[in-house]
Amino acid sequence: MNGEERDDIVVLLGEDGEEVEFEHLDTIEMDGSEYVILLPLDDQENEEVDEVVILKIEHDKDGEDSFITVDDEEELNKVFEEFKTRMEDEYDFDE
């Protein structure tokens, strides 16, 4: 990345405890909750983007944000549809 520092990079711990870098694509507020849409940076080396990661943002009493996995398939689909609508000019979503 030629030494540039990017402010759209989010680093999370993977299941194996290793750091995984994601590009922050969007934050969506829906039904009283906030969601973050992330793209694994490893996927950007490929020509096509296969999937994004959608996590719910929870705020604790100290103002710290936590990203929580969304297990509800219907909730995930609703957020992803909103993301597709907002980003249709930037990405080609094949059905």
Phi and psi in radians as a Rosetta constraint file:
Dihedral C 1 N 2 CA 2 C 2 CIRCULARHARMONIC 0.686 0.35
Dihedral N 2 CA 2 C 2 N 3 CIRCULARHARMONIC 0.750 0.35
Dihedral C 2 N 3 CA 3 C 3 CIRCULARHARMONIC 1.258 0.35
Dihedral N 3 CA 3 C 3 N 4 CIRCULARHARMONIC 0.028 0.35
Dihedral C 3 N 4 CA 4 C 4 CIRCULARHARMONIC -1.298 0.35
Dihedral N 4 CA 4 C 4 N 5 CIRCULARHARMONIC 2.466 0.35
Dihedral C 4 N 5 CA 5 C 5 CIRCULARHARMONIC -1.685 0.35
Dihedral N 5 CA 5 C 5 N 6 CIRCULARHARMONIC 2.251 0.35
Dihedral C 5 N 6 CA 6 C 6 CIRCULARHARMONIC -1.909 0.35
Dihedral N 6 CA 6 C 6 N 7 CIRCULARHARMONIC 2.443 0.35
Dihedral C 6 N 7 CA 7 C 7 CIRCULARHARMONIC -1.665 0.35
Dihedral N 7 CA 7 C 7 N 8 CIRCULARHARMONIC 0.094 0.35
Dihedral C 7 N 8 CA 8 C 8 CIRCULARHARMONIC -1.810 0.35
Dihedral N 8 CA 8 C 8 N 9 CIRCULARHARMONIC 0.281 0.35
Dihedral C 8 N 9 CA 9 C 9 CIRCULARHARMONIC -1.747 0.35
Dihedral N 9 CA 9 C 9 N 10 CIRCULARHARMONIC 2.284 0.35
Dihedral C 9 N 10 CA 10 C 10 CIRCULARHARMONIC -2.038 0.35
Dihedral N 10 CA 10 C 10 N 11 CIRCULARHARMONIC 2.289 0.35
Dihedral C 10 N 11 CA 11 C 11 CIRCULARHARMONIC -1.917 0.35
Dihedral N 11 CA 11 C 11 N 12 CIRCULARHARMONIC 2.129 0.35
Dihedral C 11 N 12 CA 12 C 12 CIRCULARHARMONIC -2.094 0.35
Dihedral N 12 CA 12 C 12 N 13 CIRCULARHARMONIC 2.777 0.35
Dihedral C 12 N 13 CA 13 C 13 CIRCULARHARMONIC -1.540 0.35
Dihedral N 13 CA 13 C 13 N 14 CIRCULARHARMONIC 2.232 0.35
Dihedral C 13 N 14 CA 14 C 14 CIRCULARHARMONIC -1.360 0.35
Dihedral N 14 CA 14 C 14 N 15 CIRCULARHARMONIC 3.084 0.35
Dihedral C 14 N 15 CA 15 C 15 CIRCULARHARMONIC -1.052 0.35
Dihedral N 15 CA 15 C 15 N 16 CIRCULARHARMONIC -0.499 0.35
Dihedral C 15 N 16 CA 16 C 16 CIRCULARHARMONIC -1.555 0.35
Dihedral N 16 CA 16 C 16 N 17 CIRCULARHARMONIC 0.104 0.35
Dihedral C 16 N 17 CA 17 C 17 CIRCULARHARMONIC 1.480 0.35
Dihedral N 17 CA 17 C 17 N 18 CIRCULARHARMONIC -0.007 0.35
Dihedral C 17 N 18 CA 18 C 18 CIRCULARHARMONIC -1.526 0.35
Dihedral N 18 CA 18 C 18 N 19 CIRCULARHARMONIC 2.625 0.35
Dihedral C 18 N 19 CA 19 C 19 CIRCULARHARMONIC -1.291 0.35
Dihedral N 19 CA 19 C 19 N 20 CIRCULARHARMONIC 2.366 0.35
Dihedral C 19 N 20 CA 20 C 20 CIRCULARHARMONIC -2.168 0.35
Dihedral N 20 CA 20 C 20 N 21 CIRCULARHARMONIC 2.285 0.35
Dihedral C 20 N 21 CA 21 C 21 CIRCULARHARMONIC -1.677 0.35
Dihedral N 21 CA 21 C 21 N 22 CIRCULARHARMONIC 2.425 0.35
Dihedral C 21 N 22 CA 22 C 22 CIRCULARHARMONIC -2.268 0.35
Dihedral N 22 CA 22 C 22 N 23 CIRCULARHARMONIC 2.619 0.35
Dihedral C 22 N 23 CA 23 C 23 CIRCULARHARMONIC -1.621 0.35
Dihedral N 23 CA 23 C 23 N 24 CIRCULARHARMONIC 2.270 0.35
Dihedral C 23 N 24 CA 24 C 24 CIRCULARHARMONIC -1.348 0.35
Dihedral N 24 CA 24 C 24 N 25 CIRCULARHARMONIC 2.048 0.35
Dihedral C 24 N 25 CA 25 C 25 CIRCULARHARMONIC -1.657 0.35
Dihedral N 25 CA 25 C 25 N 26 CIRCULARHARMONIC -0.672 0.35
Dihedral C 25 N 26 CA 26 C 26 CIRCULARHARMONIC -2.921 0.35
Dihedral N 26 CA 26 C 26 N 27 CIRCULARHARMONIC 2.747 0.35
Dihedral C 26 N 27 CA 27 C 27 CIRCULARHARMONIC -2.167 0.35
Dihedral N 27 CA 27 C 27 N 28 CIRCULARHARMONIC 2.250 0.35
Dihedral C 27 N 28 CA 28 C 28 CIRCULARHARMONIC -2.123 0.35
Dihedral N 28 CA 28 C 28 N 29 CIRCULARHARMONIC 2.278 0.35
Dihedral C 28 N 29 CA 29 C 29 CIRCULARHARMONIC -1.735 0.35
Dihedral N 29 CA 29 C 29 N 30 CIRCULARHARMONIC 2.235 0.35
Dihedral C 29 N 30 CA 30 C 30 CIRCULARHARMONIC -2.682 0.35
Dihedral N 30 CA 30 C 30 N 31 CIRCULARHARMONIC 2.297 0.35
Dihedral C 30 N 31 CA 31 C 31 CIRCULARHARMONIC 0.904 0.35
Dihedral N 31 CA 31 C 31 N 32 CIRCULARHARMONIC 0.713 0.35
Dihedral C 31 N 32 CA 32 C 32 CIRCULARHARMONIC 1.377 0.35
Dihedral N 32 CA 32 C 32 N 33 CIRCULARHARMONIC 0.099 0.35
Dihedral C 32 N 33 CA 33 C 33 CIRCULARHARMONIC -2.161 0.35
Dihedral N 33 CA 33 C 33 N 34 CIRCULARHARMONIC 2.785 0.35
Dihedral C 33 N 34 CA 34 C 34 CIRCULARHARMONIC -1.993 0.35
Dihedral N 34 CA 34 C 34 N 35 CIRCULARHARMONIC 2.491 0.35
Dihedral C 34 N 35 CA 35 C 35 CIRCULARHARMONIC -2.281 0.35
Dihedral N 35 CA 35 C 35 N 36 CIRCULARHARMONIC 2.549 0.35
Dihedral C 35 N 36 CA 36 C 36 CIRCULARHARMONIC -1.965 0.35
Dihedral N 36 CA 36 C 36 N 37 CIRCULARHARMONIC 2.405 0.35
Dihedral C 36 N 37 CA 37 C 37 CIRCULARHARMONIC -1.902 0.35
Dihedral N 37 CA 37 C 37 N 38 CIRCULARHARMONIC 2.106 0.35
Dihedral C 37 N 38 CA 38 C 38 CIRCULARHARMONIC -2.132 0.35
Dihedral N 38 CA 38 C 38 N 39 CIRCULARHARMONIC 2.572 0.35
Dihedral C 38 N 39 CA 39 C 39 CIRCULARHARMONIC -2.050 0.35
Dihedral N 39 CA 39 C 39 N 40 CIRCULARHARMONIC 2.096 0.35
Dihedral C 39 N 40 CA 40 C 40 CIRCULARHARMONIC -1.016 0.35
Dihedral N 40 CA 40 C 40 N 41 CIRCULARHARMONIC 2.262 0.35
Dihedral C 40 N 41 CA 41 C 41 CIRCULARHARMONIC -1.125 0.35
Dihedral N 41 CA 41 C 41 N 42 CIRCULARHARMONIC -0.491 0.35
Dihedral C 41 N 42 CA 42 C 42 CIRCULARHARMONIC -1.032 0.35
Dihedral N 42 CA 42 C 42 N 43 CIRCULARHARMONIC -0.609 0.35
Dihedral C 42 N 43 CA 43 C 43 CIRCULARHARMONIC -1.209 0.35
Dihedral N 43 CA 43 C 43 N 44 CIRCULARHARMONIC -0.385 0.35
Dihedral C 43 N 44 CA 44 C 44 CIRCULARHARMONIC -1.272 0.35
Dihedral N 44 CA 44 C 44 N 45 CIRCULARHARMONIC -0.273 0.35
Dihedral C 44 N 45 CA 45 C 45 CIRCULARHARMONIC -1.235 0.35
Dihedral N 45 CA 45 C 45 N 46 CIRCULARHARMONIC -0.461 0.35
Dihedral C 45 N 46 CA 46 C 46 CIRCULARHARMONIC -1.411 0.35
Dihedral N 46 CA 46 C 46 N 47 CIRCULARHARMONIC 2.761 0.35
Dihedral C 46 N 47 CA 47 C 47 CIRCULARHARMONIC -1.200 0.35
Dihedral N 47 CA 47 C 47 N 48 CIRCULARHARMONIC -0.619 0.35
Dihedral C 47 N 48 CA 48 C 48 CIRCULARHARMONIC -1.904 0.35
Dihedral N 48 CA 48 C 48 N 49 CIRCULARHARMONIC 2.577 0.35
Dihedral C 48 N 49 CA 49 C 49 CIRCULARHARMONIC -1.679 0.35
Dihedral N 49 CA 49 C 49 N 50 CIRCULARHARMONIC 2.097 0.35
Dihedral C 49 N 50 CA 50 C 50 CIRCULARHARMONIC -1.490 0.35
Dihedral N 50 CA 50 C 50 N 51 CIRCULARHARMONIC -0.659 0.35
Dihedral C 50 N 51 CA 51 C 51 CIRCULARHARMONIC -2.751 0.35
Dihedral N 51 CA 51 C 51 N 52 CIRCULARHARMONIC 2.730 0.35
Dihedral C 51 N 52 CA 52 C 52 CIRCULARHARMONIC -1.982 0.35
Dihedral N 52 CA 52 C 52 N 53 CIRCULARHARMONIC 2.883 0.35
Dihedral C 52 N 53 CA 53 C 53 CIRCULARHARMONIC -1.908 0.35
Dihedral N 53 CA 53 C 53 N 54 CIRCULARHARMONIC 2.257 0.35
Dihedral C 53 N 54 CA 54 C 54 CIRCULARHARMONIC -1.987 0.35
Dihedral N 54 CA 54 C 54 N 55 CIRCULARHARMONIC 2.133 0.35
Dihedral C 54 N 55 CA 55 C 55 CIRCULARHARMONIC -2.226 0.35
Dihedral N 55 CA 55 C 55 N 56 CIRCULARHARMONIC 2.539 0.35
Dihedral C 55 N 56 CA 56 C 56 CIRCULARHARMONIC -1.481 0.35
Dihedral N 56 CA 56 C 56 N 57 CIRCULARHARMONIC 2.445 0.35
Dihedral C 56 N 57 CA 57 C 57 CIRCULARHARMONIC -1.681 0.35
Dihedral N 57 CA 57 C 57 N 58 CIRCULARHARMONIC 2.197 0.35
Dihedral C 57 N 58 CA 58 C 58 CIRCULARHARMONIC -2.049 0.35
Dihedral N 58 CA 58 C 58 N 59 CIRCULARHARMONIC 2.383 0.35
Dihedral C 58 N 59 CA 59 C 59 CIRCULARHARMONIC -1.837 0.35
Dihedral N 59 CA 59 C 59 N 60 CIRCULARHARMONIC 2.232 0.35
Dihedral C 59 N 60 CA 60 C 60 CIRCULARHARMONIC -1.573 0.35
Dihedral N 60 CA 60 C 60 N 61 CIRCULARHARMONIC 3.095 0.35
Dihedral C 60 N 61 CA 61 C 61 CIRCULARHARMONIC -1.145 0.35
Dihedral N 61 CA 61 C 61 N 62 CIRCULARHARMONIC -0.336 0.35
Dihedral C 61 N 62 CA 62 C 62 CIRCULARHARMONIC -1.566 0.35
Dihedral N 62 CA 62 C 62 N 63 CIRCULARHARMONIC 0.039 0.35
Dihedral C 62 N 63 CA 63 C 63 CIRCULARHARMONIC 1.492 0.35
Dihedral N 63 CA 63 C 63 N 64 CIRCULARHARMONIC 0.115 0.35
Dihedral C 63 N 64 CA 64 C 64 CIRCULARHARMONIC -1.429 0.35
Dihedral N 64 CA 64 C 64 N 65 CIRCULARHARMONIC 2.485 0.35
Dihedral C 64 N 65 CA 65 C 65 CIRCULARHARMONIC -1.701 0.35
Dihedral N 65 CA 65 C 65 N 66 CIRCULARHARMONIC 2.466 0.35
Dihedral C 65 N 66 CA 66 C 66 CIRCULARHARMONIC -2.176 0.35
Dihedral N 66 CA 66 C 66 N 67 CIRCULARHARMONIC 2.516 0.35
Dihedral C 66 N 67 CA 67 C 67 CIRCULARHARMONIC -1.763 0.35
Dihedral N 67 CA 67 C 67 N 68 CIRCULARHARMONIC 2.200 0.35
Dihedral C 67 N 68 CA 68 C 68 CIRCULARHARMONIC -2.025 0.35
Dihedral N 68 CA 68 C 68 N 69 CIRCULARHARMONIC 2.365 0.35
Dihedral C 68 N 69 CA 69 C 69 CIRCULARHARMONIC -1.148 0.35
Dihedral N 69 CA 69 C 69 N 70 CIRCULARHARMONIC 2.397 0.35
Dihedral C 69 N 70 CA 70 C 70 CIRCULARHARMONIC -1.710 0.35
Dihedral N 70 CA 70 C 70 N 71 CIRCULARHARMONIC 2.050 0.35
Dihedral C 70 N 71 CA 71 C 71 CIRCULARHARMONIC -1.619 0.35
Dihedral N 71 CA 71 C 71 N 72 CIRCULARHARMONIC -0.337 0.35
Dihedral C 71 N 72 CA 72 C 72 CIRCULARHARMONIC -1.365 0.35
Dihedral N 72 CA 72 C 72 N 73 CIRCULARHARMONIC 1.952 0.35
Dihedral C 72 N 73 CA 73 C 73 CIRCULARHARMONIC -1.043 0.35
Dihedral N 73 CA 73 C 73 N 74 CIRCULARHARMONIC -0.690 0.35
Dihedral C 73 N 74 CA 74 C 74 CIRCULARHARMONIC -1.134 0.35
Dihedral N 74 CA 74 C 74 N 75 CIRCULARHARMONIC -0.736 0.35
Dihedral C 74 N 75 CA 75 C 75 CIRCULARHARMONIC -1.106 0.35
Dihedral N 75 CA 75 C 75 N 76 CIRCULARHARMONIC -0.778 0.35
Dihedral C 75 N 76 CA 76 C 76 CIRCULARHARMONIC -1.047 0.35
Dihedral N 76 CA 76 C 76 N 77 CIRCULARHARMONIC -0.805 0.35
Dihedral C 76 N 77 CA 77 C 77 CIRCULARHARMONIC -1.090 0.35
Dihedral N 77 CA 77 C 77 N 78 CIRCULARHARMONIC -0.692 0.35
Dihedral C 77 N 78 CA 78 C 78 CIRCULARHARMONIC -1.107 0.35
Dihedral N 78 CA 78 C 78 N 79 CIRCULARHARMONIC -0.782 0.35
Dihedral C 78 N 79 CA 79 C 79 CIRCULARHARMONIC -1.163 0.35
Dihedral N 79 CA 79 C 79 N 80 CIRCULARHARMONIC -0.731 0.35
Dihedral C 79 N 80 CA 80 C 80 CIRCULARHARMONIC -1.124 0.35
Dihedral N 80 CA 80 C 80 N 81 CIRCULARHARMONIC -0.686 0.35
Dihedral C 80 N 81 CA 81 C 81 CIRCULARHARMONIC -1.084 0.35
Dihedral N 81 CA 81 C 81 N 82 CIRCULARHARMONIC -0.704 0.35
Dihedral C 81 N 82 CA 82 C 82 CIRCULARHARMONIC -1.129 0.35
Dihedral N 82 CA 82 C 82 N 83 CIRCULARHARMONIC -0.727 0.35
Dihedral C 82 N 83 CA 83 C 83 CIRCULARHARMONIC -1.061 0.35
Dihedral N 83 CA 83 C 83 N 84 CIRCULARHARMONIC -0.790 0.35
Dihedral C 83 N 84 CA 84 C 84 CIRCULARHARMONIC -1.068 0.35
Dihedral N 84 CA 84 C 84 N 85 CIRCULARHARMONIC -0.717 0.35
Dihedral C 84 N 85 CA 85 C 85 CIRCULARHARMONIC -1.097 0.35
Dihedral N 85 CA 85 C 85 N 86 CIRCULARHARMONIC -0.763 0.35
Dihedral C 85 N 86 CA 86 C 86 CIRCULARHARMONIC -1.241 0.35
Dihedral N 86 CA 86 C 86 N 87 CIRCULARHARMONIC -0.495 0.35
Dihedral C 86 N 87 CA 87 C 87 CIRCULARHARMONIC -1.952 0.35
Dihedral N 87 CA 87 C 87 N 88 CIRCULARHARMONIC 0.246 0.35
Dihedral C 87 N 88 CA 88 C 88 CIRCULARHARMONIC -1.064 0.35
Dihedral N 88 CA 88 C 88 N 89 CIRCULARHARMONIC -0.459 0.35
Dihedral C 88 N 89 CA 89 C 89 CIRCULARHARMONIC -1.384 0.35
Dihedral N 89 CA 89 C 89 N 90 CIRCULARHARMONIC -0.371 0.35
Dihedral C 89 N 90 CA 90 C 90 CIRCULARHARMONIC -1.698 0.35
Dihedral N 90 CA 90 C 90 N 91 CIRCULARHARMONIC -0.492 0.35
Dihedral C 90 N 91 CA 91 C 91 CIRCULARHARMONIC -2.226 0.35
Dihedral N 91 CA 91 C 91 N 92 CIRCULARHARMONIC 2.638 0.35
Dihedral C 91 N 92 CA 92 C 92 CIRCULARHARMONIC -1.766 0.35
Dihedral N 92 CA 92 C 92 N 93 CIRCULARHARMONIC 1.843 0.35
Dihedral C 92 N 93 CA 93 C 93 CIRCULARHARMONIC -1.621 0.35
Dihedral N 93 CA 93 C 93 N 94 CIRCULARHARMONIC 1.924 0.35
Dihedral C 93 N 94 CA 94 C 94 CIRCULARHARMONIC -1.500 0.35
Dihedral N 94 CA 94 C 94 N 95 CIRCULARHARMONIC 2.282 0.35
